[in-house]
């Protein structure tokens, strides 16, 4: 399995428009350590993973490159939304 975490955090930093030095300062680590994370030389701990998630305003899943998987069939939210739409359509019919 190829880990996309180093690439993801590097791209997120660039997208945010901050230098490696500034990001490291904001995150409370050395630039060298951030560089190692971005190159895949070192791995961060779970606490720092959450810090990165907050800093870049993305989910931990997104940082790790995990794609959402959907179960077959409709989710409970999709079913509830369809029910609401159906009820709204019925209500609109009675108003006509």
C-alpha positions as MATLAB code, in Angstrom:
seq = 'XXXXXXXXXXXXXXXXXXXXXXXXXXXXXXXXXXXXXXXXXXXXXXXXXXXXXXXXXXXXXXXXXXXXXXXXXXXXXXXXXXXXXXXXXXXXXXXX';
ca = [
       0.000    0.000    0.000;
       1.388    3.377   -0.998;
       0.963    6.019    1.677;
      -0.210    9.362    0.318;
       0.095   11.178    3.661;
       3.429   12.912    2.902;
       2.211   14.101   -0.481;
      -1.135   15.216    0.982;
       0.350   17.385    3.705;
       2.810   18.942    1.295;
       0.025   19.779   -1.176;
      -2.243   21.118    1.579;
       0.520   23.416    2.807;
       1.122   24.749   -0.689;
      -2.613   25.159   -1.265;
      -2.817   27.142    1.967;
      -0.057   29.358    0.583;
       2.380   29.041    3.466;
       6.038   28.183    3.396;
       7.350   25.106    5.100;
       9.068   27.375    7.611;
       5.823   29.223    8.426;
       3.767   26.032    8.664;
       6.341   24.499   11.000;
       6.259   27.618   13.165;
       2.438   27.588   13.238;
       2.442   23.891   14.123;
       5.061   24.218   16.838;
       7.653   21.942   15.244;
      10.952   22.457   13.475;
      11.090   22.991    9.743;
      13.360   19.936    9.483;
      10.747   17.740   11.157;
       7.977   19.028    8.888;
      10.239   18.385    5.913;
      10.736   14.810    7.104;
       6.970   14.330    7.423;
       6.423   15.744    3.924;
       9.122   13.490    2.448;
       7.886   10.392    4.282;
      11.144    9.999    6.194;
       9.407   10.233    9.570;
       5.895    9.445   10.737;
       3.965   11.652   13.109;
       1.970   10.599   16.128;
      -1.799   10.618   16.423;
      -1.905   13.865   18.388;
       0.011   15.660   15.663;
      -2.229   14.118   13.017;
      -5.179   15.818   14.710;
      -3.193   19.066   14.901;
      -2.578   18.871   11.143;
      -6.239   18.114   10.545;
      -7.221   21.260   12.416;
      -4.501   23.385   10.811;
      -5.472   22.441    7.269;
      -9.186   22.179    8.103;
      -9.551   18.692    6.629;
     -10.516   15.340    8.089;
      -7.899   12.897    9.300;
      -9.214   10.526    6.617;
      -8.406   13.135    3.976;
      -4.888   13.571    5.369;
      -4.321    9.840    5.161;
      -5.746    9.636    1.656;
      -8.669    7.444    2.642;
     -11.488    7.656    0.150;
     -15.039    7.434    1.482;
     -16.674    4.091    0.902;
     -20.391    3.860    0.567;
     -22.431    0.838    1.435;
     -24.746   -0.602   -1.143;
     -28.175    0.946   -0.968;
     -29.189    4.249    0.481;
     -27.818    5.709    3.648;
     -30.177    6.630    6.463;
     -29.637   10.321    5.710;
     -30.536    9.858    2.042;
     -33.721    7.997    2.983;
     -34.685   10.701    5.485;
     -34.065   13.420    2.912;
     -36.206   11.623    0.324;
     -39.000   11.323    2.881;
     -38.855   15.047    3.640;
     -38.942   15.910   -0.061;
     -41.878   13.586   -0.626;
     -43.793   15.101    2.282;
     -43.040   18.630    1.019;
     -44.295   17.718   -2.460;
     -47.514   16.330   -0.984;
     -47.995   19.484    1.055;
     -47.483   21.650   -2.029;
     -50.153   19.664   -3.881;
     -52.691   20.487   -1.178;
     -51.880   24.200   -1.439;
     -52.649   24.373   -5.167;
];
